[in-house]
Amino acid sequence: MTSVGAVFSPYSNAPEAQLAAAAAAERAGVSELWLWEDCFRESAFAAASAALAVTSTLRVGIGIAPMPLRNVTATAMEIATLARMFPGRLLPGVGHGVQSWMAQAGARVASPLTLMREYAPALRALLAGETVTASGRYVNLNAVRLDWPPAQVPLVYAAAEGPKTLLACGAAADGVVLNSLLTVEEAEHGVAQVNVGRTEVGRTGRHDVVAYVVTAFGPDGIERAASSWSGEAPADASQRVLGGGVEDVAAGVRRYAAAGVDHVVLQPPGDEPDLASYFELVGEVARLVR
């Protein structure tokens, strides 16, 4: 069954606002609150731990934390610690990071695809309690094993947008976080590409798929959501966002679900003035979809 989540954006919301936001999301019946780590704003794992600590059932997704900024062992320790404290409630994701930001931080790699192919499998193995030795271009481990691996091992998500990254994500990760502002058809194509990448390396089953969708409620919702483009919006902007009443948004969520999306995460536009009220509406959408 497709879940309906919401985004806490580090752009329009200060870190301390997340405590109230997480509590409001849980009260509203939102099953998942997703955040991300854009440079140089808010820490993914610190923010996730705070949101988990002030709630009891809310799942918290990290979509994503940049791989180049952290050694894979440190990331595994972060995830394992939270997964043990809050079993089944952390949805951790990693990604390339924005290359210009990675360069600013002195962490840019020459081949982000190689990093993903080395990093995500090592991370998954460490979280599974395995002893990992790896000698790669970027990931080099010598008999590393977590002392406290999680009893309930979370899926490891990876962000993917271009065709090569979608294939690599299918091969290396457990789930994918698709970029926002995709049409339903583009999301469906992304799902197919990820599953091709998974099949090519002999993995069975299918990926768990997360898609952010910019969504605004109200009669002007489509227009407000479409204003999310930093530049001129494309001609088909209305096909890349959701808006209107809760019934309209729920119908849109079902379209993404039919395209193979397991977690439809509604992202408020940057000018959303009241996250608690927004989450109430997301909760209504979730109940309609269920």
C-alpha positions, 0 to 999 in steps of 0.5 A: 500500500502506498504511504503518504508523507510530507517534507520538512524543508531546510530552506524555509524552516530553521532547525528548531522548527522541526520539533513542533513540525514532527509532532504536528505531522504525527498528530495529523496522521502523516506516516512519514516526515522526510528531510534532507541535508543540503549544504550548508543548512541542517544536519540530516542525522541530528535532525532525524534523531530529534524528530524521532525523539519527540514522536512515537510512531512517525517514520522519518526519512532522510532523502538524502545525505551526501555520500562524499561528506562522510566515510561510509563507516561513520554513516553506518554508525549514525544509521545503526544508532538511530535504528536501534533507538527507534526500530523501524522508524528511520528511512535512511537515504544517501546521494551524490550531493550537489557537485558545486557544494561538494567542491566547496566542502573539499569533498567532490569526487571525480566519479559519483557513480563509482562512489554510489556503486562502492558506498551503498553496498558497503553501507548495506553490508555494515548495517546487516552486521557483516564484516566488510573488507573493501578496496575500491576507488573511494571505499576502503575498509579493512575488516570493519564490523559494527559492534551494535548493528541494528536488529531491524535493518533499515532499507538503504535508499539512494537518490537518482535522477539521470539514467545511469544513476537510476541503473546504479541505484537499482544495482547498489541500493534497496530503494530510490528517492526520485527527484521532485517535479517529475510527471507521473510518466517520468516517475514510471520510467524511473521506476522501470530503470531502477528495476532494470539496474537491479535485474542486471546484477541478479537481484530479485524483487523490486526497489522501494520507491519514494517520490517527492511531489510539490503540492499546494492546497486550495483553489490556486494550489496548482499555480502556487505549486508550479511557482516552485521552479527557480526559473521559468516553469515549463509548459507542462508544469501543471503535470509535475505538481499536485494541487487543489482540494484533498480529493484532487491531491488524493487522486494525484497520489493514486496516479503516482502509486499506479506508476509504481511509487511506494511513498508519495511525499508531498512537498509544500511550496517554499511560501507555505506559511503554516506547516501544522495546517499543511500536515492536517491536509496531508493527513486527510489525503493519507486517509482518503488514499488508504 
